[in-house]
Amino acid sequence: MSVGTHLRIEYLDQNESFAGSLPRSGVVSRKLRTADSTTWYLLDLDDPVEYTGSQHQKIAIRSRWEGHEIGEAEPTSVFIALIRDPSLLEDDPAQTDAFELVAWGMSHTQ
């Protein structure tokens, strides 16, 4: 998947209290590599997510399905993470302490 891809993220499972925050659309702004070689994508949301009293303009996503990439023609199941501390994303590799996993979702290319 490339930077600039427009995605829609829908709720799938694992956190009913987050379900009302979705769906959301946004544009992939960055590919993030973590120390464990996991690839995450930073999504700049068109409209922020409000969760537990905080607004989040960006979320991080990664595929949950081996062999399936985000941005393919078919929807892909993803892990959804809020960004606790954006400064931790500046490191290369990005620090996973920056992520707060909140739910599973489905990613649709728009």
Jmol script that loads the backbone (N, CA, C; Angstrom):
load data "model"
ATOM      1  N   MET A   1       0.841  -1.169   0.000  1.00  0.00           N
ATOM      2  CA  MET A   1       0.000   0.000   0.000  1.00  0.00           C
ATOM      3  C   MET A   1       0.887   1.233   0.000  1.00  0.00           C
ATOM      4  N   SER A   2       0.407   2.260  -0.633  1.00  0.00           N
ATOM      5  CA  SER A   2       1.225   3.457  -0.739  1.00  0.00           C
ATOM      6  C   SER A   2       0.634   4.614   0.053  1.00  0.00           C
ATOM      7  N   VAL A   3       1.521   5.534   0.418  1.00  0.00           N
ATOM      8  CA  VAL A   3       1.098   6.770   1.051  1.00  0.00           C
ATOM      9  C   VAL A   3       0.140   7.481   0.103  1.00  0.00           C
ATOM     10  N   GLY A   4      -0.919   8.047   0.643  1.00  0.00           N
ATOM     11  CA  GLY A   4      -1.916   8.731  -0.165  1.00  0.00           C
ATOM     12  C   GLY A   4      -3.152   7.899  -0.442  1.00  0.00           C
ATOM     13  N   THR A   5      -3.115   6.608  -0.111  1.00  0.00           N
ATOM     14  CA  THR A   5      -4.281   5.749  -0.306  1.00  0.00           C
ATOM     15  C   THR A   5      -5.394   6.185   0.647  1.00  0.00           C
ATOM     16  N   HIS A   6      -6.602   6.285   0.131  1.00  0.00           N
ATOM     17  CA  HIS A   6      -7.759   6.675   0.944  1.00  0.00           C
ATOM     18  C   HIS A   6      -8.482   5.403   1.395  1.00  0.00           C
ATOM     19  N   LEU A   7      -8.707   5.278   2.713  1.00  0.00           N
ATOM     20  CA  LEU A   7      -9.323   4.088   3.295  1.00  0.00           C
ATOM     21  C   LEU A   7     -10.530   4.454   4.133  1.00  0.00           C
ATOM     22  N   ARG A   8     -11.447   3.489   4.273  1.00  0.00           N
ATOM     23  CA  ARG A   8     -12.541   3.579   5.233  1.00  0.00           C
ATOM     24  C   ARG A   8     -12.358   2.435   6.220  1.00  0.00           C
ATOM     25  N   ILE A   9     -12.406   2.748   7.503  1.00  0.00           N
ATOM     26  CA  ILE A   9     -12.241   1.756   8.555  1.00  0.00           C
ATOM     27  C   ILE A   9     -13.575   1.581   9.263  1.00  0.00           C
ATOM     28  N   GLU A  10     -14.038   0.333   9.325  1.00  0.00           N
ATOM     29  CA  GLU A  10     -15.284  -0.008  10.010  1.00  0.00           C
ATOM     30  C   GLU A  10     -14.973  -0.884  11.212  1.00  0.00           C
ATOM     31  N   TYR A  11     -15.830  -0.843  12.208  1.00  0.00           N
ATOM     32  CA  TYR A  11     -15.665  -1.659  13.404  1.00  0.00           C
ATOM     33  C   TYR A  11     -15.937  -3.129  13.083  1.00  0.00           C
ATOM     34  N   LEU A  12     -15.152  -4.031  13.703  1.00  0.00           N
ATOM     35  CA  LEU A  12     -15.358  -5.464  13.529  1.00  0.00           C
ATOM     36  C   LEU A  12     -15.589  -6.170  14.862  1.00  0.00           C
ATOM     37  N   ASP A  13     -14.685  -5.960  15.856  1.00  0.00           N
ATOM     38  CA  ASP A  13     -14.787  -6.753  17.082  1.00  0.00           C
ATOM     39  C   ASP A  13     -13.809  -6.246  18.141  1.00  0.00           C
ATOM     40  N   GLN A  14     -13.923  -6.807  19.335  1.00  0.00           N
ATOM     41  CA  GLN A  14     -12.987  -6.703  20.443  1.00  0.00           C
ATOM     42  C   GLN A  14     -13.136  -5.495  21.369  1.00  0.00           C
ATOM     43  N   ASN A  15     -14.022  -4.539  21.079  1.00  0.00           N
ATOM     44  CA  ASN A  15     -14.179  -3.417  22.000  1.00  0.00           C
ATOM     45  C   ASN A  15     -15.466  -2.666  21.644  1.00  0.00           C
ATOM     46  N   GLU A  16     -16.575  -3.130  22.203  1.00  0.00           N
ATOM     47  CA  GLU A  16     -17.873  -2.530  21.882  1.00  0.00           C
ATOM     48  C   GLU A  16     -17.929  -1.049  22.251  1.00  0.00           C
ATOM     49  N   SER A  17     -17.161  -0.620  23.246  1.00  0.00           N
ATOM     50  CA  SER A  17     -17.182   0.793  23.624  1.00  0.00           C
ATOM     51  C   SER A  17     -16.530   1.682  22.560  1.00  0.00           C
ATOM     52  N   PHE A  18     -15.736   1.094  21.669  1.00  0.00           N
ATOM     53  CA  PHE A  18     -15.116   1.838  20.578  1.00  0.00           C
ATOM     54  C   PHE A  18     -15.959   1.788  19.302  1.00  0.00           C
ATOM     55  N   ALA A  19     -16.908   0.871  19.239  1.00  0.00           N
ATOM     56  CA  ALA A  19     -17.694   0.652  18.016  1.00  0.00           C
ATOM     57  C   ALA A  19     -18.362   1.925  17.518  1.00  0.00           C
ATOM     58  N   GLY A  20     -18.855   2.763  18.419  1.00  0.00           N
ATOM     59  CA  GLY A  20     -19.528   3.988  18.020  1.00  0.00           C
ATOM     60  C   GLY A  20     -18.609   5.031  17.408  1.00  0.00           C
ATOM     61  N   SER A  21     -17.305   4.830  17.526  1.00  0.00           N
ATOM     62  CA  SER A  21     -16.329   5.760  16.952  1.00  0.00           C
ATOM     63  C   SER A  21     -16.116   5.549  15.457  1.00  0.00           C
ATOM     64  N   LEU A  22     -16.607   4.437  14.947  1.00  0.00           N
ATOM     65  CA  LEU A  22     -16.410   4.085  13.541  1.00  0.00           C
ATOM     66  C   LEU A  22     -17.749   3.982  12.844  1.00  0.00           C
ATOM     67  N   PRO A  23     -17.807   4.076  11.533  1.00  0.00           N
ATOM     68  CA  PRO A  23     -16.689   4.108  10.588  1.00  0.00           C
ATOM     69  C   PRO A  23     -16.051   5.494  10.506  1.00  0.00           C
ATOM     70  N   ARG A  24     -14.802   5.488  10.034  1.00  0.00           N
ATOM     71  CA  ARG A  24     -14.039   6.708   9.761  1.00  0.00           C
ATOM     72  C   ARG A  24     -13.263   6.488   8.467  1.00  0.00           C
ATOM     73  N   SER A  25     -13.057   7.580   7.754  1.00  0.00           N
ATOM     74  CA  SER A  25     -12.244   7.547   6.539  1.00  0.00           C
ATOM     75  C   SER A  25     -11.018   8.410   6.755  1.00  0.00           C
ATOM     76  N   GLY A  26      -9.988   8.118   5.975  1.00  0.00           N
ATOM     77  CA  GLY A  26      -8.777   8.907   6.058  1.00  0.00           C
ATOM     78  C   GLY A  26      -7.788   8.512   4.985  1.00  0.00           C
ATOM     79  N   VAL A  27      -6.650   9.177   5.022  1.00  0.00           N
ATOM     80  CA  VAL A  27      -5.596   8.978   4.026  1.00  0.00           C
ATOM     81  C   VAL A  27      -4.350   8.450   4.724  1.00  0.00           C
ATOM     82  N   VAL A  28      -3.737   7.442   4.130  1.00  0.00           N
ATOM     83  CA  VAL A  28      -2.485   6.905   4.666  1.00  0.00           C
ATOM     84  C   VAL A  28      -1.400   7.966   4.501  1.00  0.00           C
ATOM     85  N   SER A  29      -0.807   8.367   5.623  1.00  0.00           N
ATOM     86  CA  SER A  29       0.210   9.422   5.569  1.00  0.00           C
ATOM     87  C   SER A  29       1.624   8.888   5.756  1.00  0.00           C
ATOM     88  N   ARG A  30       1.730   7.662   6.271  1.00  0.00           N
ATOM     89  CA  ARG A  30       3.067   7.165   6.572  1.00  0.00           C
ATOM     90  C   ARG A  30       3.058   5.665   6.829  1.00  0.00           C
ATOM     91  N   LYS A  31       4.128   5.005   6.411  1.00  0.00           N
ATOM     92  CA  LYS A  31       4.358   3.601   6.728  1.00  0.00           C
ATOM     93  C   LYS A  31       5.305   3.574   7.920  1.00  0.00           C
ATOM     94  N   LEU A  32       4.939   2.827   8.956  1.00  0.00           N
ATOM     95  CA  LEU A  32       5.749   2.756  10.163  1.00  0.00           C
ATOM     96  C   LEU A  32       6.318   1.354  10.328  1.00  0.00           C
ATOM     97  N   ARG A  33       7.598   1.287  10.611  1.00  0.00           N
ATOM     98  CA  ARG A  33       8.256   0.015  10.896  1.00  0.00           C
ATOM     99  C   ARG A  33       8.558   0.000  12.387  1.00  0.00           C
ATOM    100  N   THR A  34       8.283  -1.122  13.042  1.00  0.00           N
ATOM    101  CA  THR A  34       8.566  -1.245  14.476  1.00  0.00           C
ATOM    102  C   THR A  34       9.753  -2.175  14.689  1.00  0.00           C
ATOM    103  N   ALA A  35      10.261  -2.192  15.907  1.00  0.00           N
ATOM    104  CA  ALA A  35      11.452  -2.988  16.233  1.00  0.00           C
ATOM    105  C   ALA A  35      11.238  -4.476  15.969  1.00  0.00           C
ATOM    106  N   ASP A  36      10.006  -4.958  16.085  1.00  0.00           N
ATOM    107  CA  ASP A  36       9.732  -6.372  15.830  1.00  0.00           C
ATOM    108  C   ASP A  36       9.420  -6.641  14.356  1.00  0.00           C
ATOM    109  N   SER A  37       9.729  -5.678  13.498  1.00  0.00           N
ATOM    110  CA  SER A  37       9.552  -5.780  12.041  1.00  0.00           C
ATOM    111  C   SER A  37       8.093  -5.810  11.608  1.00  0.00           C
ATOM    112  N   THR A  38       7.202  -5.369  12.464  1.00  0.00           N
ATOM    113  CA  THR A  38       5.795  -5.264  12.104  1.00  0.00           C
ATOM    114  C   THR A  38       5.583  -3.959  11.341  1.00  0.00           C
ATOM    115  N   THR A  39       4.775  -4.020  10.294  1.00  0.00           N
ATOM    116  CA  THR A  39       4.473  -2.829   9.507  1.00  0.00           C
ATOM    117  C   THR A  39       3.109  -2.289   9.896  1.00  0.00           C
ATOM    118  N   TRP A  40       3.090  -1.041  10.287  1.00  0.00           N
ATOM    119  CA  TRP A  40       1.867  -0.308  10.606  1.00  0.00           C
ATOM    120  C   TRP A  40       1.741   0.840   9.616  1.00  0.00           C
ATOM    121  N   TYR A  41       0.526   1.326   9.442  1.00  0.00           N
ATOM    122  CA  TYR A  41       0.276   2.490   8.605  1.00  0.00           C
ATOM    123  C   TYR A  41      -0.426   3.548   9.441  1.00  0.00           C
ATOM    124  N   LEU A  42       0.034   4.774   9.312  1.00  0.00           N
ATOM    125  CA  LEU A  42      -0.570   5.899  10.006  1.00  0.00           C
ATOM    126  C   LEU A  42      -1.643   6.482   9.102  1.00  0.00           C
ATOM    127  N   LEU A  43      -2.853   6.589   9.627  1.00  0.00           N
ATOM    128  CA  LEU A  43      -3.995   7.076   8.860  1.00  0.00           C
ATOM    129  C   LEU A  43      -4.434   8.418   9.425  1.00  0.00           C
ATOM    130  N   ASP A  44      -4.371   9.462   8.595  1.00  0.00           N
ATOM    131  CA  ASP A  44      -4.867  10.788   8.970  1.00  0.00           C
ATOM    132  C   ASP A  44      -6.364  10.799   8.694  1.00  0.00           C
ATOM    133  N   LEU A  45      -7.152  10.893   9.752  1.00  0.00           N
ATOM    134  CA  LEU A  45      -8.600  10.785   9.627  1.00  0.00           C
ATOM    135  C   LEU A  45      -9.225  12.069   9.088  1.00  0.00           C
ATOM    136  N   ASP A  46     -10.272  11.914   8.293  1.00  0.00           N
ATOM    137  CA  ASP A  46     -11.033  13.059   7.801  1.00  0.00           C
ATOM    138  C   ASP A  46     -11.747  13.758   8.958  1.00  0.00           C
ATOM    139  N   ASP A  47     -12.258  12.969   9.899  1.00  0.00           N
ATOM    140  CA  ASP A  47     -12.916  13.467  11.110  1.00  0.00           C
ATOM    141  C   ASP A  47     -12.316  12.730  12.296  1.00  0.00           C
ATOM    142  N   PRO A  48     -11.956  13.449  13.365  1.00  0.00           N
ATOM    143  CA  PRO A  48     -11.296  12.791  14.487  1.00  0.00           C
ATOM    144  C   PRO A  48     -12.194  11.776  15.201  1.00  0.00           C
ATOM    145  N   VAL A  49     -11.549  10.835  15.858  1.00  0.00           N
ATOM    146  CA  VAL A  49     -12.206   9.865  16.723  1.00  0.00           C
ATOM    147  C   VAL A  49     -12.140  10.421  18.138  1.00  0.00           C
ATOM    148  N   GLU A  50     -13.266  10.379  18.841  1.00  0.00           N
ATOM    149  CA  GLU A  50     -13.253  10.736  20.254  1.00  0.00           C
ATOM    150  C   GLU A  50     -13.438   9.455  21.053  1.00  0.00           C
ATOM    151  N   TYR A  51     -12.503   9.220  21.978  1.00  0.00           N
ATOM    152  CA  TYR A  51     -12.540   7.991  22.763  1.00  0.00           C
ATOM    153  C   TYR A  51     -11.954   8.274  24.137  1.00  0.00           C
ATOM    154  N   THR A  52     -12.658   7.878  25.152  1.00  0.00           N
ATOM    155  CA  THR A  52     -12.285   8.083  26.563  1.00  0.00           C
ATOM    156  C   THR A  52     -11.856   9.523  26.848  1.00  0.00           C
ATOM    157  N   GLY A  53     -12.614  10.453  26.295  1.00  0.00           N
ATOM    158  CA  GLY A  53     -12.384  11.860  26.589  1.00  0.00           C
ATOM    159  C   GLY A  53     -11.291  12.543  25.789  1.00  0.00           C
ATOM    160  N   SER A  54     -10.688  11.848  24.848  1.00  0.00           N
ATOM    161  CA  SER A  54      -9.630  12.442  24.025  1.00  0.00           C
ATOM    162  C   SER A  54      -9.994  12.338  22.550  1.00  0.00           C
ATOM    163  N   GLN A  55      -9.560  13.341  21.786  1.00  0.00           N
ATOM    164  CA  GLN A  55      -9.738  13.301  20.336  1.00  0.00           C
ATOM    165  C   GLN A  55      -8.452  12.825  19.678  1.00  0.00           C
ATOM    166  N   HIS A  56      -8.623  12.020  18.640  1.00  0.00           N
ATOM    167  CA  HIS A  56      -7.486  11.461  17.908  1.00  0.00           C
ATOM    168  C   HIS A  56      -7.693  11.734  16.427  1.00  0.00           C
ATOM    169  N   GLN A  57      -6.796  12.506  15.840  1.00  0.00           N
ATOM    170  CA  GLN A  57      -6.860  12.826  14.419  1.00  0.00           C
ATOM    171  C   GLN A  57      -6.157  11.762  13.576  1.00  0.00           C
ATOM    172  N   LYS A  58      -5.334  10.937  14.225  1.00  0.00           N
ATOM    173  CA  LYS A  58      -4.591   9.881  13.542  1.00  0.00           C
ATOM    174  C   LYS A  58      -4.806   8.564  14.272  1.00  0.00           C
ATOM    175  N   ILE A  59      -4.844   7.473  13.493  1.00  0.00           N
ATOM    176  CA  ILE A  59      -4.832   6.136  14.065  1.00  0.00           C
ATOM    177  C   ILE A  59      -3.774   5.333  13.323  1.00  0.00           C
ATOM    178  N   ALA A  60      -3.347   4.243  13.933  1.00  0.00           N
ATOM    179  CA  ALA A  60      -2.426   3.316  13.274  1.00  0.00           C
ATOM    180  C   ALA A  60      -3.183   2.021  13.012  1.00  0.00           C
ATOM    181  N   ILE A  61      -2.931   1.422  11.854  1.00  0.00           N
ATOM    182  CA  ILE A  61      -3.573   0.160  11.491  1.00  0.00           C
ATOM    183  C   ILE A  61      -2.529  -0.793  10.922  1.00  0.00           C
ATOM    184  N   ARG A  62      -2.807  -2.080  11.071  1.00  0.00           N
ATOM    185  CA  ARG A  62      -2.009  -3.105  10.394  1.00  0.00           C
ATOM    186  C   ARG A  62      -2.896  -4.304  10.131  1.00  0.00           C
ATOM    187  N   SER A  63      -2.557  -5.056   9.119  1.00  0.00           N
ATOM    188  CA  SER A  63      -3.356  -6.215   8.728  1.00  0.00           C
ATOM    189  C   SER A  63      -3.320  -7.276   9.816  1.00  0.00           C
ATOM    190  N   ARG A  64      -4.470  -7.899  10.050  1.00  0.00           N
ATOM    191  CA  ARG A  64      -4.568  -9.033  10.963  1.00  0.00           C
ATOM    192  C   ARG A  64      -4.404 -10.348  10.224  1.00  0.00           C
ATOM    193  N   TRP A  65      -4.499 -10.328   8.909  1.00  0.00           N
ATOM    194  CA  TRP A  65      -4.511 -11.544   8.116  1.00  0.00           C
ATOM    195  C   TRP A  65      -3.185 -11.742   7.402  1.00  0.00           C
ATOM    196  N   GLU A  66      -2.539 -12.839   7.681  1.00  0.00           N
ATOM    197  CA  GLU A  66      -1.289 -13.172   6.997  1.00  0.00           C
ATOM    198  C   GLU A  66      -1.560 -13.343   5.505  1.00  0.00           C
ATOM    199  N   GLY A  67      -0.728 -12.724   4.698  1.00  0.00           N
ATOM    200  CA  GLY A  67      -0.872 -12.825   3.252  1.00  0.00           C
ATOM    201  C   GLY A  67      -1.862 -11.847   2.652  1.00  0.00           C
ATOM    202  N   HIS A  68      -2.477 -11.004   3.484  1.00  0.00           N
ATOM    203  CA  HIS A  68      -3.414  -9.994   2.993  1.00  0.00           C
ATOM    204  C   HIS A  68      -2.911  -8.625   3.408  1.00  0.00           C
ATOM    205  N   GLU A  69      -2.801  -7.760   2.447  1.00  0.00           N
ATOM    206  CA  GLU A  69      -2.308  -6.411   2.703  1.00  0.00           C
ATOM    207  C   GLU A  69      -3.459  -5.414   2.735  1.00  0.00           C
ATOM    208  N   ILE A  70      -3.301  -4.383   3.514  1.00  0.00           N
ATOM    209  CA  ILE A  70      -4.253  -3.278   3.507  1.00  0.00           C
ATOM    210  C   ILE A  70      -4.157  -2.598   2.151  1.00  0.00           C
ATOM    211  N   GLY A  71      -5.302  -2.212   1.610  1.00  0.00           N
ATOM    212  CA  GLY A  71      -5.312  -1.514   0.327  1.00  0.00           C
ATOM    213  C   GLY A  71      -5.585  -2.413  -0.864  1.00  0.00           C
ATOM    214  N   GLU A  72      -5.754  -3.719  -0.631  1.00  0.00           N
ATOM    215  CA  GLU A  72      -6.106  -4.608  -1.731  1.00  0.00           C
ATOM    216  C   GLU A  72      -7.553  -4.358  -2.139  1.00  0.00           C
ATOM    217  N   ALA A  73      -7.959  -4.939  -3.251  1.00  0.00           N
ATOM    218  CA  ALA A  73      -9.317  -4.743  -3.759  1.00  0.00           C
ATOM    219  C   ALA A  73     -10.367  -5.220  -2.753  1.00  0.00           C
ATOM    220  N   GLU A  74     -10.103  -6.321  -2.084  1.00  0.00           N
ATOM    221  CA  GLU A  74     -11.026  -6.858  -1.087  1.00  0.00           C
ATOM    222  C   GLU A  74     -10.730  -6.243   0.282  1.00  0.00           C
ATOM    223  N   PRO A  75     -11.751  -6.025   1.115  1.00  0.00           N
ATOM    224  CA  PRO A  75     -11.521  -5.512   2.466  1.00  0.00           C
ATOM    225  C   PRO A  75     -10.577  -6.421   3.250  1.00  0.00           C
ATOM    226  N   THR A  76      -9.849  -5.828   4.182  1.00  0.00           N
ATOM    227  CA  THR A  76      -8.870  -6.549   4.994  1.00  0.00           C
ATOM    228  C   THR A  76      -9.132  -6.261   6.463  1.00  0.00           C
ATOM    229  N   SER A  77      -9.080  -7.304   7.278  1.00  0.00           N
ATOM    230  CA  SER A  77      -9.222  -7.122   8.716  1.00  0.00           C
ATOM    231  C   SER A  77      -7.948  -6.485   9.267  1.00  0.00           C
ATOM    232  N   VAL A  78      -8.125  -5.504  10.161  1.00  0.00           N
ATOM    233  CA  VAL A  78      -6.981  -4.760  10.694  1.00  0.00           C
ATOM    234  C   VAL A  78      -7.059  -4.641  12.215  1.00  0.00           C
ATOM    235  N   PHE A  79      -5.886  -4.495  12.818  1.00  0.00           N
ATOM    236  CA  PHE A  79      -5.780  -4.037  14.191  1.00  0.00           C
ATOM    237  C   PHE A  79      -5.877  -2.516  14.132  1.00  0.00           C
ATOM    238  N   ILE A  80      -6.594  -1.915  15.078  1.00  0.00           N
ATOM    239  CA  ILE A  80      -6.720  -0.462  15.162  1.00  0.00           C
ATOM    240  C   ILE A  80      -6.063  -0.004  16.453  1.00  0.00           C
ATOM    241  N   ALA A  81      -5.159   0.958  16.330  1.00  0.00           N
ATOM    242  CA  ALA A  81      -4.476   1.499  17.508  1.00  0.00           C
ATOM    243  C   ALA A  81      -4.594   3.019  17.513  1.00  0.00           C
ATOM    244  N   LEU A  82      -4.861   3.564  18.689  1.00  0.00           N
ATOM    245  CA  LEU A  82      -4.788   5.003  18.880  1.00  0.00           C
ATOM    246  C   LEU A  82      -3.336   5.363  19.161  1.00  0.00           C
ATOM    247  N   ILE A  83      -2.989   6.605  18.946  1.00  0.00           N
ATOM    248  CA  ILE A  83      -1.616   7.057  19.158  1.00  0.00           C
ATOM    249  C   ILE A  83      -1.539   7.736  20.526  1.00  0.00           C
ATOM    250  N   ARG A  84      -0.858   7.083  21.464  1.00  0.00           N
ATOM    251  CA  ARG A  84      -0.704   7.644  22.815  1.00  0.00           C
ATOM    252  C   ARG A  84       0.213   8.852  22.824  1.00  0.00           C
ATOM    253  N   ASP A  85       1.347   8.704  22.144  1.00  0.00           N
ATOM    254  CA  ASP A  85       2.370   9.750  22.156  1.00  0.00           C
ATOM    255  C   ASP A  85       2.967   9.860  20.756  1.00  0.00           C
ATOM    256  N   PRO A  86       2.516  10.832  19.962  1.00  0.00           N
ATOM    257  CA  PRO A  86       3.013  10.960  18.577  1.00  0.00           C
ATOM    258  C   PRO A  86       4.520  11.111  18.475  1.00  0.00           C
ATOM    259  N   SER A  87       5.176  11.637  19.494  1.00  0.00           N
ATOM    260  CA  SER A  87       6.631  11.808  19.419  1.00  0.00           C
ATOM    261  C   SER A  87       7.354  10.460  19.334  1.00  0.00           C
ATOM    262  N   LEU A  88       6.733   9.383  19.839  1.00  0.00           N
ATOM    263  CA  LEU A  88       7.357   8.060  19.776  1.00  0.00           C
ATOM    264  C   LEU A  88       7.354   7.487  18.361  1.00  0.00           C
ATOM    265  N   LEU A  89       6.572   8.087  17.478  1.00  0.00           N
ATOM    266  CA  LEU A  89       6.541   7.627  16.091  1.00  0.00           C
ATOM    267  C   LEU A  89       7.684   8.193  15.273  1.00  0.00           C
ATOM    268  N   GLU A  90       8.386   9.158  15.806  1.00  0.00           N
ATOM    269  CA  GLU A  90       9.472   9.804  15.071  1.00  0.00           C
ATOM    270  C   GLU A  90      10.715   8.924  15.006  1.00  0.00           C
ATOM    271  N   ASP A  91      10.847   7.992  15.936  1.00  0.00           N
ATOM    272  CA  ASP A  91      11.992   7.091  15.928  1.00  0.00           C
ATOM    273  C   ASP A  91      11.872   6.110  14.766  1.00  0.00           C
ATOM    274  N   ASP A  92      12.993   5.594  14.306  1.00  0.00           N
ATOM    275  CA  ASP A  92      12.991   4.548  13.303  1.00  0.00           C
ATOM    276  C   ASP A  92      13.887   3.424  13.810  1.00  0.00           C
ATOM    277  N   PRO A  93      13.304   2.332  14.282  1.00  0.00           N
ATOM    278  CA  PRO A  93      11.901   1.975  14.168  1.00  0.00           C
ATOM    279  C   PRO A  93      11.027   2.718  15.175  1.00  0.00           C
ATOM    280  N   ALA A  94       9.722   2.820  14.842  1.00  0.00           N
ATOM    281  CA  ALA A  94       8.761   3.477  15.733  1.00  0.00           C
ATOM    282  C   ALA A  94       8.619   2.657  17.008  1.00  0.00           C
ATOM    283  N   GLN A  95       8.387   3.330  18.110  1.00  0.00           N
ATOM    284  CA  GLN A  95       8.227   2.650  19.399  1.00  0.00           C
ATOM    285  C   GLN A  95       6.776   2.196  19.558  1.00  0.00           C
ATOM    286  N   THR A  96       6.583   0.914  19.833  1.00  0.00           N
ATOM    287  CA  THR A  96       5.229   0.385  19.966  1.00  0.00           C
ATOM    288  C   THR A  96       4.534   0.912  21.218  1.00  0.00           C
ATOM    289  N   ASP A  97       5.272   1.524  22.138  1.00  0.00           N
ATOM    290  CA  ASP A  97       4.636   2.160  23.298  1.00  0.00           C
ATOM    291  C   ASP A  97       3.726   3.298  22.854  1.00  0.00           C
ATOM    292  N   ALA A  98       3.902   3.773  21.643  1.00  0.00           N
ATOM    293  CA  ALA A  98       3.068   4.857  21.122  1.00  0.00           C
ATOM    294  C   ALA A  98       1.648   4.381  20.837  1.00  0.00           C
ATOM    295  N   PHE A  99       1.457   3.067  20.669  1.00  0.00           N
ATOM    296  CA  PHE A  99       0.168   2.522  20.254  1.00  0.00           C
ATOM    297  C   PHE A  99      -0.676   2.045  21.425  1.00  0.00           C
ATOM    298  N   GLU A 100      -1.974   2.290  21.339  1.00  0.00           N
ATOM    299  CA  GLU A 100      -2.949   1.714  22.262  1.00  0.00           C
ATOM    300  C   GLU A 100      -3.940   0.937  21.407  1.00  0.00           C
ATOM    301  N   LEU A 101      -3.795  -0.393  21.399  1.00  0.00           N
ATOM    302  CA  LEU A 101      -4.715  -1.217  20.619  1.00  0.00           C
ATOM    303  C   LEU A 101      -6.117  -1.074  21.186  1.00  0.00           C
ATOM    304  N   VAL A 102      -7.082  -0.725  20.324  1.00  0.00           N
ATOM    305  CA  VAL A 102      -8.431  -0.490  20.827  1.00  0.00           C
ATOM    306  C   VAL A 102      -9.484  -1.405  20.209  1.00  0.00           C
ATOM    307  N   ALA A 103      -9.235  -1.957  19.031  1.00  0.00           N
ATOM    308  CA  ALA A 103     -10.279  -2.786  18.402  1.00  0.00           C
ATOM    309  C   ALA A 103      -9.728  -3.465  17.151  1.00  0.00           C
ATOM    310  N   TRP A 104     -10.560  -4.328  16.600  1.00  0.00           N
ATOM    311  CA  TRP A 104     -10.343  -4.892  15.275  1.00  0.00           C
ATOM    312  C   TRP A 104     -11.321  -4.206  14.329  1.00  0.00           C
ATOM    313  N   GLY A 105     -10.883  -4.013  13.110  1.00  0.00           N
ATOM    314  CA  GLY A 105     -11.760  -3.376  12.124  1.00  0.00           C
ATOM    315  C   GLY A 105     -11.615  -4.006  10.760  1.00  0.00           C
ATOM    316  N   MET A 106     -12.350  -3.466   9.804  1.00  0.00           N
ATOM    317  CA  MET A 106     -12.225  -3.844   8.402  1.00  0.00           C
ATOM    318  C   MET A 106     -11.821  -2.600   7.632  1.00  0.00           C
ATOM    319  N   SER A 107     -10.801  -2.758   6.807  1.00  0.00           N
ATOM    320  CA  SER A 107     -10.272  -1.663   5.996  1.00  0.00           C
ATOM    321  C   SER A 107     -10.765  -1.831   4.566  1.00  0.00           C
ATOM    322  N   HIS A 108     -11.359  -0.770   4.026  1.00  0.00           N
ATOM    323  CA  HIS A 108     -11.872  -0.756   2.656  1.00  0.00           C
ATOM    324  C   HIS A 108     -11.145   0.347   1.888  1.00  0.00           C
ATOM    325  N   THR A 109     -10.636   0.020   0.706  1.00  0.00           N
ATOM    326  CA  THR A 109     -10.030   1.027  -0.160  1.00  0.00           C
ATOM    327  C   THR A 109     -11.145   1.831  -0.804  1.00  0.00           C
ATOM    328  N   GLN A 110     -10.972   3.170  -0.823  1.00  0.00           N
ATOM    329  CA  GLN A 110     -11.994   4.029  -1.432  1.00  0.00           C
ATOM    330  C   GLN A 110     -11.479   4.638  -2.715  1.00  0.00           C
TER     331      GLN A 110
END
end "model"
wireframe off; spacefill off
backbone 0.3
color backbone group
